[in-house]
Amino acid sequence: MRILITNDDGIHAPGLAACEKIARELSDDIWVVAPEADNSGASHSLTLATPVRARRLNDRAYAVSGTPSDCVLLALLELIPGPRPDLVLSGFNRGGNLGEDITYSGTVAAAMEATLFGVPAIALSQDTDHTGPTRWATAETHAPGVIRRLLDAGWPDNVLINVNFPDVDPDQVAGLAVTRQGRRKPGSKLDKRQDPRGRTYYWIDSARTEVPMVEGSDLEAIGRNQIAITPLHLDLTHHDTCRALGAALG
Ligand code: MN
């Protein structure tokens, strides 16, 4: 099995090394193509207005001066000779990609990009409250089994799998749950500051808070210390509204 590893936290992120480590438990044909810099929040963006460079680190590893989607694109079209990868693993992200995080996530978008190319893809995120060290051991312990079980079960074309590991020690994980995308109370906050020359700048931060859980959601599962496994699809159509508007607009 040929596996491509990527992420949105960047080539130097500890989660990428952890993901590569567990991928080597599954195969010895591992390729790494990841962004030079932290691209968290990059969503499914492509670099279109500036050149993209791929810096070769070794035979099977590159750092790309672009987004997670750029990385997958370059990997599949250019950097990996011979057969396409059989699987793309995006992660481990530092922090969960739960609920509406999914629409901002570069981690999930890299898996989307692979899915557009027909390559099965799994996004992997280690939840953390960002106050202490990230519990990489939890993702490292449980990911190989989860990935093997997912590959055995299989999933359709145009679907990707979003996996989140709970922010507890490996032996505190309460099994896994197949979930739907949840929802938090939305919101971002702007931290308004001044630079040393007196000019205003802003720092965007998340201000989302928990709301009553959507039943069966990724957030609910993580709240129960379960591994949340959410199948996502690329078709963003809202079918009920499609039918209703179709009827209303004739
Ligand atoms: Mn990230």
Boltz pocket constraint, residues with backbone or C-beta under 6 A from the ligand:
constraints:
  - pocket:
      binder: B
      contacts: [[A, 8], [A, 9], [A, 39], [A, 40], [A, 41], [A, 93], [A, 94], [A, 107]]
      max_distance: 6.0
